Amino acid sequence: MTQPTIQTLPQKKLIGKSARMSLIQNTTPILWKSFMINRKSVKNAVGTDLYSIQVYDDISYFRNFNPQTEFTKYAMTEVSSFDSIPEDMETLTIESGLYAVFIYKGLPQDFAQMANYIFGQWIPNSEYTLDNRPHFEVLGEKYKPADKDSQEEVWIPIKK
């Protein structure tokens, strides 16, 4: 597994949709479909990257991991401002902060191996601890969900 780069994220404004789910009751495909149908209604998008964001109720989600524990997942795109918000969408601001950025290559269903490495090996052996802020993946040009060569950035919130 690769080592992450440590980056300070500038504040990001995002517009999209969200849903409560767990890993057992995973409704990610439904969430993304409902977002992508109306994605063009977002007027002031910044770039073409999409953001898959997870917001956990608190940090104990990782300490007491249970695939039935719910969290909020967002399907979003970055915007320059919240001046124009489509009727059926919501906003999310990710504040500036420190992140470990991993590059994941592979199919979405094989991501558990990467997650086990990040939370089971990298964080415990690094000088950082997990921070209670949004986790997200940047789905850029190299992201192709049905391709084993698909690539995405995995942003994990950390603190010293």
SVG drawing of the C-alpha trace seen along z (x, -y; Angstrom):
<svg xmlns="http://www.w3.org/2000/svg" viewBox="-37 -34 42 41">
<polyline fill="none" stroke="black" stroke-width="0.4" points="0.0,0.0 1.1,-3.5 2.0,-6.2 -0.4,-9.2 0.5,-12.8 -0.3,-15.1 -2.3,-18.1 -4.1,-21.1 -7.5,-21.3 -8.8,-24.8 -12.4,-25.3 -14.8,-23.7 -18.4,-24.5 -20.4,-21.7 -23.9,-21.1 -25.6,-17.7 -27.7,-15.1 -27.3,-13.1 -28.7,-9.9 -28.4,-8.2 -27.1,-4.6 -24.8,-1.9 -22.4,0.5 -25.1,3.2 -27.9,1.0 -25.8,-0.7 -27.9,-2.9 -25.0,-4.6 -26.1,-3.7 -29.5,-5.1 -28.0,-8.3 -25.7,-8.8 -28.4,-8.1 -30.7,-10.7 -27.8,-13.3 -26.5,-12.6 -30.0,-13.0 -30.1,-16.6 -26.4,-17.4 -26.7,-19.8 -29.0,-22.0 -26.0,-23.0 -25.0,-26.3 -21.7,-27.4 -19.8,-24.1 -16.0,-24.3 -14.4,-21.8 -15.9,-18.4 -14.7,-16.3 -17.4,-14.7 -17.2,-14.2 -18.4,-11.1 -18.4,-12.3 -19.0,-10.4 -19.9,-12.3 -19.8,-10.1 -21.8,-11.0 -18.5,-10.8 -15.1,-9.3 -16.2,-6.2 -17.5,-4.9 -14.0,-3.7 -13.1,-2.6 -16.2,-0.5 -16.6,0.5 -20.0,2.1 -21.2,2.3 -24.7,1.6 -23.8,-1.9 -25.4,-4.6 -23.6,-7.7 -24.5,-10.3 -23.2,-10.0 -23.2,-12.8 -23.0,-12.8 -21.8,-16.3 -19.9,-18.7 -17.8,-21.7 -19.3,-25.2 -17.9,-28.7 -20.8,-29.9 -24.2,-29.0 -25.9,-31.8 -27.9,-29.2 -29.0,-26.0 -31.3,-23.7 -34.6,-23.0 -34.0,-19.3 -30.4,-19.7 -28.5,-20.7 -25.2,-22.4 -22.2,-21.2 -19.1,-23.2 -15.9,-21.3 -13.7,-23.5 -10.0,-23.8 -8.0,-21.2 -5.3,-18.6 -5.9,-15.4 -4.0,-12.3 -4.6,-11.7 -4.4,-8.2 -4.7,-7.1 -7.0,-4.1 -6.8,-2.0 -9.4,0.7 -13.1,1.6 -15.3,0.0 -16.2,3.4 -12.5,4.1 -12.0,0.9 -12.3,2.7 -8.6,3.8 -7.5,0.1 -9.7,-0.9 -8.2,1.8 -4.7,0.5 -5.6,-3.1 -7.4,-2.6 -5.6,0.6 -2.0,-0.1 -1.2,-3.6 -3.0,-5.7 -1.9,-3.7 1.8,-3.7 1.8,-7.4 2.3,-10.6 -1.4,-11.5 -4.7,-10.6 -8.1,-10.6 -10.0,-13.9 -13.8,-14.1 -14.4,-15.9 -15.8,-14.7 -14.0,-11.9 -14.3,-12.0 -13.3,-10.6 -12.6,-12.8 -13.9,-11.1 -12.0,-12.7 -11.3,-11.9 -9.6,-8.6 -12.6,-7.3 -14.5,-4.6 -16.5,-2.5 -16.7,0.6 -13.0,0.6 -10.3,2.4 -7.9,-0.5 -10.2,-3.1 -8.5,-5.6 -9.8,-8.0 -8.3,-10.2 -9.3,-9.2 -9.1,-12.1 -8.9,-11.1 -9.1,-13.9 -6.2,-13.8 -4.5,-15.9 -1.1,-15.7"/>
</svg>
